[in-house]
Amino acid sequence: MFVKISRPMYDREGRKYIDLDMGQGGTRTVKIPWRYNRVMSVKIEGLRPIQDLKAGETCEVEMIQKFWNGQGYWILSAIKVL
């Protein structure tokens, strides 16, 4: 899925997130798996880490949806900067 980064990686209550513009005015907050002060379990194509991505860049991403306590969350599984 091709998206634009609307807000680069940020911290909220100790968890890392990135906001993606899905097109047609829709924005989705996606959790970045983060442990031991680094990104874990995300396939990254290219040389730039997620932390260096800027707002407005176009990327191709893959996400999975997980449920905790009855609430759904989108988790980043792969990213490729175009």
C-alpha positions as CSV (number, residue, x, y, z in Angstrom):
1,M,0.0,0.0,0.0
2,F,1.4,3.4,-1.0
3,V,1.1,6.1,1.6
4,K,2.6,9.5,2.6
5,I,4.0,10.2,6.0
6,S,2.0,12.9,7.7
7,R,3.8,12.8,11.0
8,P,7.2,11.1,11.4
9,M,8.0,8.7,14.2
10,Y,7.0,10.0,17.6
11,D,6.8,8.8,21.2
12,R,3.5,8.5,23.1
13,E,3.5,7.0,26.6
14,G,6.8,5.1,25.9
15,R,5.5,3.6,22.6
16,K,6.6,4.6,19.1
17,Y,4.1,5.6,16.4
18,I,4.0,7.0,12.9
19,D,1.0,8.7,11.2
20,L,0.4,7.8,7.6
21,D,-1.8,9.6,5.1
22,M,-3.9,6.8,3.4
23,G,-5.3,9.0,0.7
24,Q,-8.8,10.6,0.4
25,G,-8.0,12.6,3.5
26,G,-7.7,9.5,5.8
27,T,-4.9,9.3,8.3
28,R,-3.9,6.2,10.2
29,T,-1.8,6.0,13.4
30,V,0.5,2.9,13.1
31,K,2.5,1.4,16.0
32,I,6.2,0.7,15.4
33,P,7.5,-2.4,17.3
34,W,10.2,-0.9,19.6
35,R,12.3,-2.8,22.1
36,Y,15.8,-2.3,23.5
37,N,15.9,1.2,22.0
38,R,15.5,0.0,18.4
39,V,12.9,-1.0,15.8
40,M,12.2,-4.7,16.0
41,S,10.5,-7.1,13.5
42,V,10.0,-4.6,10.7
43,K,11.3,-5.4,7.3
44,I,13.0,-2.1,6.1
45,E,14.1,-1.8,2.5
46,G,16.7,0.8,1.9
47,L,19.5,2.3,4.0
48,R,17.6,4.9,6.0
49,P,16.1,4.0,9.3
50,I,12.5,4.8,10.2
51,Q,13.7,7.5,12.6
52,D,15.2,9.5,9.7
53,L,12.0,9.6,7.6
54,K,10.4,13.0,7.2
55,A,6.8,14.2,6.8
56,G,5.7,14.2,3.1
57,E,7.8,11.3,2.0
58,T,6.1,8.6,0.0
59,C,6.5,5.0,1.2
60,E,5.2,1.5,0.5
61,V,4.1,-0.1,3.7
62,E,2.7,-3.4,5.0
63,M,0.6,-3.4,8.2
64,I,-1.1,-6.0,10.3
65,Q,-3.9,-5.5,12.7
66,K,-3.8,-6.9,16.2
67,F,-6.3,-6.7,19.0
68,W,-5.6,-6.0,22.7
69,N,-8.4,-5.7,25.3
70,G,-11.0,-5.6,22.6
71,Q,-9.4,-2.7,20.7
72,G,-7.7,-3.0,17.3
73,Y,-4.3,-1.5,16.6
74,W,-2.3,-1.3,13.3
75,I,1.3,-2.5,13.5
76,L,4.0,-1.8,11.0
77,S,5.5,-4.9,9.5
78,A,7.4,-3.6,6.4
79,I,8.4,-0.2,4.9
80,K,10.1,0.9,1.7
81,V,10.8,4.5,0.9
82,L,10.2,5.5,-2.7
